[in-house]
């Protein structure tokens, strides 16, 4: 049987994600509110068959139950998938492409010169002389 520390370390990434993910918390809160509404509607003097009839016949109750299930499903999907890295991946690919372009032996020198002139302006504006040997 796993020790308490091992069990906690297995759950820790999910808890951290749940704390940081606002959409997950919203889904969970909405599910709780909908489930609480269903519970309040069903609790009362009726027996099991009366409650089943109520669920079968009351459209609002079924909608609340469906909403609770959908929100719980969304929350579970959200916590299991983890963070989305689309922005980070796009930045990485862009950086690699720029690196290849700037350090390519065929185009690199011209590309670096164009980039330097675009960012810093013409060399004469700043009095930059380069490596003229002086």
N, CA, C and O of each residue as an XYZ file, in Angstrom:
536
protein
N       0.834     -1.182      0.000
C       0.000      0.000      0.000
C       0.882      1.250      0.000
O       1.894      1.305      0.699
N       0.497      2.232     -0.776
C       1.300      3.441     -0.916
C       1.269      4.246      0.377
O       0.251      4.329      1.064
N       2.403      4.827      0.676
C       2.490      5.674      1.859
C       1.783      6.995      1.585
O       1.526      7.359      0.437
N       1.482      7.687      2.648
C       0.761      8.951      2.528
C       1.519      9.950      1.669
O       0.913     10.647      0.855
N       2.825     10.029      1.836
C       3.621     10.965      1.033
C       3.519     10.662     -0.453
O       3.385     11.575     -1.268
N       3.583      9.388     -0.805
C       3.489      9.003     -2.209
C       2.114      9.351     -2.771
O       2.005      9.820     -3.903
N       1.074      9.122     -1.986
C      -0.278      9.455     -2.449
C      -0.437     10.956     -2.628
O      -1.055     11.410     -3.591
N       0.119     11.723     -1.703
C       0.037     13.181     -1.806
C       0.816     13.668     -3.023
O       0.354     14.562     -3.731
N       1.983     13.098     -3.274
C       2.771     13.534     -4.429
C       2.089     13.165     -5.739
O       2.285     13.846     -6.746
N       1.292     12.096     -5.745
C       0.541     11.735     -6.949
C      -0.575     12.724     -7.227
O      -0.899     12.979     -8.387
N      -1.165     13.283     -6.189
C      -2.317     14.180     -6.322
C      -1.887     15.637     -6.453
O      -2.647     16.459     -6.964
N      -0.702     15.960     -6.008
C      -0.240     17.349     -5.951
C      -0.358     18.109     -7.276
O      -0.830     19.247     -7.260
N       0.046     17.539     -8.429
C      -0.093     18.307     -9.684
C      -1.547     18.659    -10.009
O      -1.823     19.728    -10.552
N      -2.465     17.765     -9.678
C      -3.878     18.043     -9.943
C      -4.388     19.167     -9.043
O      -5.147     20.029     -9.487
N      -3.971     19.152     -7.788
C      -4.407     20.193     -6.853
C      -3.839     21.539     -7.266
O      -4.548     22.545     -7.250
N      -2.560     21.568     -7.638
C      -1.954     22.826     -8.081
C      -2.660     23.371     -9.315
O      -2.921     24.570     -9.412
N      -2.965     22.487    -10.254
C      -3.661     22.913    -11.464
C      -5.050     23.433    -11.118
O      -5.501     24.426    -11.688
N      -5.726     22.772    -10.194
C      -7.074     23.201     -9.794
C      -7.033     24.563     -9.124
O      -7.944     25.370     -9.308
N      -5.995     24.828     -8.355
C      -5.876     26.116     -7.674
C      -5.630     27.241     -8.678
O      -6.165     28.338     -8.519
N      -4.837     26.980     -9.697
C      -4.453     28.020    -10.656
C      -5.447     28.194    -11.802
O      -5.466     29.252    -12.431
N      -6.269     27.191    -12.089
C      -7.135     27.208    -13.268
C      -8.520     27.753    -12.914
O      -9.335     27.071    -12.292
N      -8.765     29.002    -13.328
C     -10.037     29.652    -12.997
C     -11.222     28.982    -13.700
O     -12.302     28.875    -13.119
N     -11.031     28.537    -14.930
C     -12.120     27.883    -15.659
C     -12.535     26.583    -14.966
O     -13.721     26.258    -14.905
N     -11.562     25.848    -14.450
C     -11.874     24.633    -13.702
C     -12.723     24.962    -12.483
O     -13.730     24.303    -12.224
N     -12.313     25.990    -11.729
C     -13.073     26.365    -10.531
C     -14.482     26.804    -10.894
O     -15.433     26.482    -10.182
N     -14.628     27.539    -11.997
C     -15.967     27.959    -12.431
C     -16.835     26.762    -12.791
O     -18.007     26.705    -12.416
N     -16.255     25.792    -13.528
C     -17.012     24.594    -13.872
C     -17.448     23.839    -12.626
O     -18.583     23.368    -12.544
N     -16.557     23.725    -11.667
C     -16.866     23.003    -10.437
C     -17.937     23.726     -9.632
O     -18.844     23.093     -9.093
N     -17.837     25.040     -9.550
C     -18.836     25.819     -8.809
C     -20.204     25.718     -9.488
O     -21.216     25.533     -8.812
N     -20.243     25.836    -10.814
C     -21.513     25.712    -11.537
C     -22.122     24.331    -11.360
O     -23.337     24.197    -11.214
N     -21.278     23.304    -11.374
C     -21.775     21.939    -11.166
C     -22.364     21.800     -9.778
O     -23.409     21.173     -9.606
N     -21.703     22.378     -8.785
C     -22.207     22.290     -7.421
C     -23.548     23.000     -7.279
O     -24.466     22.483     -6.642
N     -23.657     24.179     -7.873
C     -24.917     24.939     -7.795
C     -26.052     24.163     -8.463
O     -27.154     24.080     -7.921
N     -25.780     23.596     -9.639
C     -26.812     22.829    -10.349
C     -27.175     21.566     -9.566
O     -28.352     21.224     -9.453
N     -26.184     20.883     -9.034
C     -26.467     19.664     -8.266
C     -27.243     19.995     -6.998
O     -28.127     19.241     -6.591
N     -26.917     21.108     -6.383
C     -27.641     21.522     -5.172
C     -29.104     21.815     -5.512
O     -30.001     21.475     -4.740
N     -29.344     22.441     -6.654
C     -30.719     22.695     -7.087
C     -31.484     21.406     -7.313
O     -32.646     21.299     -6.920
N     -30.851     20.428     -7.939
C     -31.491     19.130     -8.168
C     -31.783     18.459     -6.829
O     -32.869     17.915     -6.629
N     -30.831     18.493     -5.924
C     -31.001     17.877     -4.608
C     -32.167     18.516     -3.858
O     -33.005     17.817     -3.290
N     -32.214     19.851     -3.861
C     -33.306     20.550     -3.168
C     -34.661     20.207     -3.766
O     -35.652     20.089     -3.045
N     -34.704     20.047     -5.090
C     -35.968     19.694     -5.749
C     -36.416     18.280     -5.394
O     -37.607     18.026     -5.219
N     -35.465     17.369     -5.289
C     -35.810     15.967     -5.071
C     -36.087     15.633     -3.610
O     -36.885     14.740     -3.324
N     -35.454     16.325     -2.696
C     -35.666     15.994     -1.292
C     -37.038     16.477     -0.856
O     -37.448     17.596     -1.168
N     -37.715     15.648     -0.157
C     -39.045     15.985      0.312
C     -39.751     14.723      0.751
O     -39.115     13.683      0.921
N     -41.049     14.798      0.936
C     -41.790     13.654      1.473
C     -41.981     12.507      0.477
O     -42.434     11.435      0.880
N     -41.660     12.686     -0.786
C     -41.877     11.632     -1.771
C     -40.943     10.449     -1.540
O     -39.857     10.599     -0.979
N     -41.370      9.301     -1.970
C     -40.528      8.109     -1.935
C     -39.673      8.049     -3.183
O     -39.645      8.996     -3.968
N     -38.975      6.938     -3.369
C     -38.079      6.780     -4.518
C     -38.848      6.862     -5.827
O     -38.403      7.516     -6.770
N     -40.006      6.197     -5.889
C     -40.774      6.222     -7.146
C     -41.307      7.621     -7.434
O     -41.380      8.021     -8.595
N     -41.675      8.361     -6.414
C     -42.149      9.737     -6.602
C     -41.037     10.630     -7.127
O     -41.272     11.504     -7.962
N     -39.821     10.405     -6.631
C     -38.671     11.191     -7.089
C     -38.322     10.835     -8.529
O     -37.970     11.713     -9.317
N     -38.417      9.557     -8.877
C     -38.146      9.123    -10.250
C     -39.158      9.739    -11.205
O     -38.796     10.185    -12.294
N     -40.420      9.767    -10.805
C     -41.461     10.380    -11.632
C     -41.169     11.860    -11.805
O     -41.338     12.414    -12.891
N     -40.731     12.494    -10.732
C     -40.419     13.923    -10.791
C     -39.284     14.195    -11.783
O     -39.366     15.133    -12.575
N     -38.220     13.376    -11.741
C     -37.101     13.549    -12.676
C     -37.567     13.312    -14.104
O     -37.166     14.034    -15.016
N     -38.410     12.307    -14.302
C     -38.880     11.972    -15.641
C     -39.813     13.037    -16.200
O     -39.853     13.240    -17.414
N     -40.562     13.719    -15.346
C     -41.582     14.638    -15.847
C     -41.178     16.115    -15.799
O     -41.775     16.925    -16.508
N     -40.203     16.484    -15.000
C     -39.847     17.895    -14.824
C     -38.652     18.258    -15.718
O     -37.522     17.836    -15.473
N     -38.934     19.045    -16.753
C     -37.896     19.431    -17.717
C     -36.815     20.282    -17.061
O     -35.631     20.090    -17.339
N     -37.199     21.221    -16.193
C     -36.209     22.076    -15.528
C     -35.260     21.254    -14.653
O     -34.059     21.520    -14.607
N     -35.798     20.275    -13.976
C     -34.981     19.410    -13.135
C     -33.987     18.612    -13.972
O     -32.822     18.469    -13.601
N     -34.458     18.093    -15.106
C     -33.554     17.356    -15.999
C     -32.473     18.269    -16.568
O     -31.318     17.865    -16.704
N     -32.854     19.503    -16.899
C     -31.867     20.456    -17.413
C     -30.809     20.778    -16.358
O     -29.623     20.864    -16.677
N     -31.229     20.955    -15.113
C     -30.276     21.204    -14.033
C     -29.349     20.018    -13.833
O     -28.147     20.191    -13.631
N     -29.899     18.830    -13.888
C     -29.094     17.620    -13.729
C     -28.095     17.495    -14.891
O     -26.928     17.166    -14.675
N     -28.545     17.752    -16.091
C     -27.663     17.703    -17.262
C     -26.560     18.752    -17.156
O     -25.408     18.488    -17.499
N     -26.918     19.930    -16.684
C     -25.936     20.995    -16.517
C     -24.878     20.604    -15.482
O     -23.688     20.843    -15.687
N     -25.307     20.015    -14.391
C     -24.354     19.580    -13.357
C     -23.407     18.533    -13.918
O     -22.203     18.589    -13.670
N     -23.933     17.591    -14.664
C     -23.097     16.538    -15.245
C     -22.118     17.126    -16.260
O     -20.943     16.758    -16.267
N     -22.585     18.029    -17.112
C     -21.710     18.650    -18.106
C     -20.591     19.455    -17.442
O     -19.437     19.385    -17.864
N     -20.935     20.216    -16.404
C     -19.926     21.013    -15.718
C     -18.894     20.127    -15.021
O     -17.701     20.429    -15.041
N     -19.340     19.056    -14.417
C     -18.403     18.123    -13.785
C     -17.504     17.456    -14.827
O     -16.309     17.268    -14.596
N     -18.075     17.107    -15.954
C     -17.286     16.492    -17.031
C     -16.236     17.483    -17.552
O     -15.080     17.117    -17.763
N     -16.649     18.736    -17.754
C     -15.706     19.760    -18.212
C     -14.591     19.983    -17.197
O     -13.425     20.125    -17.567
N     -14.952     20.014    -15.921
C     -13.950     20.200    -14.878
C     -12.972     19.025    -14.860
O     -11.764     19.222    -14.733
N     -13.491     17.818    -14.985
C     -12.625     16.629    -14.985
C     -11.708     16.629    -16.202
O     -10.522     16.323    -16.082
N     -12.243     16.967    -17.368
C     -11.411     17.033    -18.570
C     -10.331     18.095    -18.416
O      -9.182     17.887    -18.805
N     -10.703     19.211    -17.855
C      -9.778     20.328    -17.706
C      -8.629     19.963    -16.764
O      -7.473     20.283    -17.042
N      -8.939     19.308    -15.671
C      -7.889     18.992    -14.695
C      -6.995     17.866    -15.189
O      -5.825     17.805    -14.809
N      -7.508     16.981    -16.015
C      -6.703     15.867    -16.496
C      -5.815     16.246    -17.661
O      -4.745     15.660    -17.828
N      -6.223     17.209    -18.475
C      -5.447     17.579    -19.657
C      -4.226     18.403    -19.314
O      -3.201     18.284    -19.984
N      -4.303     19.216    -18.312
C      -3.172     20.047    -17.955
C      -3.178     21.344    -18.731
O      -4.101     21.618    -19.498
N      -2.147     22.140    -18.529
C      -2.101     23.450    -19.172
C      -1.880     23.339    -20.678
O      -1.315     22.365    -21.175
N      -2.331     24.344    -21.370
C      -2.196     24.405    -22.818
C      -0.893     25.125    -23.159
O      -0.607     26.180    -22.592
N      -0.104     24.571    -24.073
C       1.198     25.136    -24.393
C       1.255     25.676    -25.816
O       2.342     25.755    -26.387
N       0.131     26.049    -26.405
C       0.136     26.523    -27.793
C       1.001     27.759    -27.960
O       1.798     27.832    -28.895
N       0.857     28.732    -27.069
C       1.640     29.961    -27.176
C       3.122     29.704    -27.030
O       3.930     30.246    -27.784
N       3.482     28.883    -26.069
C       4.890     28.562    -25.854
C       5.464     27.831    -27.062
O       6.584     28.116    -27.485
N       4.697     26.885    -27.621
C       5.168     26.127    -28.782
C       5.338     27.028    -29.999
O       6.306     26.881    -30.746
N       4.412     27.956    -30.208
C       4.512     28.888    -31.328
C       5.751     29.770    -31.177
O       6.460     30.019    -32.151
N       6.009     30.236    -29.970
C       7.189     31.053    -29.719
C       8.467     30.259    -29.981
O       9.423     30.789    -30.548
N       8.486     29.011    -29.575
C       9.656     28.157    -29.793
C       9.914     27.953    -31.286
O      11.051     28.088    -31.737
N       8.882     27.631    -32.050
C       9.041     27.402    -33.489
C       9.478     28.691    -34.185
O      10.320     28.660    -35.082
N       8.906     29.823    -33.771
C       9.291     31.104    -34.355
C      10.757     31.410    -34.066
O      11.488     31.862    -34.947
N      11.182     31.164    -32.831
C      12.584     31.392    -32.469
C      13.535     30.520    -33.265
O      14.589     30.989    -33.697
N      13.183     29.266    -33.465
C      14.019     28.359    -34.253
C      14.097     28.827    -35.696
O      15.173     28.821    -36.294
N      12.955     29.235    -36.266
C      12.938     29.699    -37.653
C      13.799     30.956    -37.821
O      14.541     31.077    -38.796
N      13.698     31.891    -36.869
C      14.516     33.108    -36.946
C      15.990     32.760    -36.810
O      16.834     33.303    -37.524
N      16.295     31.851    -35.887
C      17.691     31.424    -35.724
C      18.252     30.811    -36.980
O      19.376     31.123    -37.372
N      17.495     29.947    -37.616
C      17.950     29.322    -38.867
C      18.153     30.377    -39.938
O      19.136     30.333    -40.678
N      17.230     31.328    -40.027
C      17.309     32.380    -41.029
C      18.530     33.274    -40.797
O      19.243     33.624    -41.737
N      18.759     33.636    -39.529
C      19.855     34.566    -39.234
C      21.235     33.911    -39.316
O      22.222     34.591    -39.600
N      21.316     32.620    -39.074
C      22.619     31.971    -39.057
C      22.854     31.056    -40.250
O      23.805     30.275    -40.252
N      22.004     31.141    -41.257
C      22.177     30.406    -42.496
C      23.373     31.011    -43.239
O      23.425     32.228    -43.415
N      24.329     30.196    -43.676
C      25.508     30.747    -44.372
C      25.155     31.505    -45.651
O      25.880     32.424    -46.031
N      24.076     31.150    -46.315
C      23.719     31.795    -47.579
C      23.050     33.156    -47.356
O      23.326     34.106    -48.089
N      22.184     33.257    -46.363
C      21.413     34.486    -46.169
C      21.722     35.182    -44.860
O      21.274     36.309    -44.649
N      22.470     34.551    -43.981
C      22.669     35.056    -42.626
C      23.274     36.437    -42.551
O      22.771     37.287    -41.817
N      24.357     36.689    -43.303
C      25.020     37.992    -43.243
C      24.096     39.122    -43.669
O      24.007     40.148    -42.996
N      23.412     38.931    -44.786
C      22.488     39.958    -45.273
C      21.313     40.131    -44.311
O      20.869     41.250    -44.055
N      20.816     39.018    -43.785
C      19.675     39.082    -42.859
C      20.066     39.808    -41.579
O      19.298     40.625    -41.071
N      21.254     39.519    -41.053
C      21.703     40.197    -39.829
C      21.926     41.688    -40.084
O      21.589     42.517    -39.239
N      22.483     42.029    -41.229
C      22.707     43.434    -41.587
C      21.373     44.162    -41.708
O      21.215     45.263    -41.180
N      20.411     43.550    -42.404
C      19.087     44.160    -42.554
C      18.414     44.346    -41.196
O      17.813     45.390    -40.942
N      18.509     43.345    -40.324
C      17.899     43.420    -39.007
C      18.542     44.518    -38.172
O      17.846     45.276    -37.496
N      19.874     44.607    -38.215
C      20.579     45.637    -37.459
C      20.179     47.026    -37.947
O      19.958     47.928    -37.139
N      20.086     47.200    -39.257
C      19.690     48.505    -39.799
C      18.233     48.822    -39.481
O      17.884     49.981    -39.259
N      17.380     47.796    -39.458
C      15.968     48.025    -39.149
C      15.773     48.413    -37.693
O      14.955     49.277    -37.377
N      16.519     47.782    -36.818
C      16.345     48.036    -35.391
C      17.088     49.294    -34.958
O      16.522     50.137    -34.263
N      18.352     49.429    -35.361
C      19.180     50.530    -34.886
C      19.301     51.673    -35.885
O      19.892     52.704    -35.563
N      18.768     51.521    -37.064
C      18.877     52.563    -38.078
C      20.174     52.425    -38.852
O      20.922     51.465    -38.670
N      20.430     53.387    -39.713
C      21.663     53.374    -40.508
C      22.865     53.515    -39.586
O      22.771     54.107    -38.511
N      23.986     52.970    -40.015
C      25.196     53.011    -39.199
C      25.654     54.446    -38.945
O      26.198     54.735    -37.879
N      25.444     55.343    -39.898
C      25.911     56.717    -39.766
C      25.156     57.478    -38.675
O      25.705     58.415    -38.095
N      23.941     57.107    -38.390
C      23.145     57.821    -37.398
C      23.766     57.764    -36.015
O      23.668     58.732    -35.262
N      24.401     56.662    -35.662
C      24.970     56.497    -34.335
C      26.483     56.632    -34.333
O      27.118     56.486    -33.289
N      27.055     56.905    -35.469
C      28.498     57.048    -35.544
C      29.223     55.720    -35.381
O      30.376     55.696    -34.952
N      28.578     54.640    -35.708
C      29.179     53.323    -35.578
C      30.125     53.110    -36.739
O      29.717     53.223    -37.894
N      31.367     52.807    -36.460
C      32.359     52.636    -37.501
C      32.673     51.171    -37.786
O      33.292     50.865    -38.805
N      32.255     50.252    -36.896
C      32.544     48.840    -37.098
C      33.985     48.551    -36.766
O      34.615     49.303    -36.024
N      34.519     47.464    -37.309
C      35.909     47.083    -37.088
C      36.764     47.591    -38.245
O      37.107     46.830    -39.150
N      37.099     48.843    -38.217
C      37.875     49.420    -39.300
C      39.371     49.310    -39.042
O      40.173     49.794    -39.841
N      39.751     48.688    -37.952
C      41.152     48.469    -37.684
C      41.760     49.569    -36.847
O      42.956     49.492    -36.565
N      41.026     50.596    -36.425
C      41.614     51.649    -35.624
C      41.403     51.422    -34.166
O      41.843     52.227    -33.346
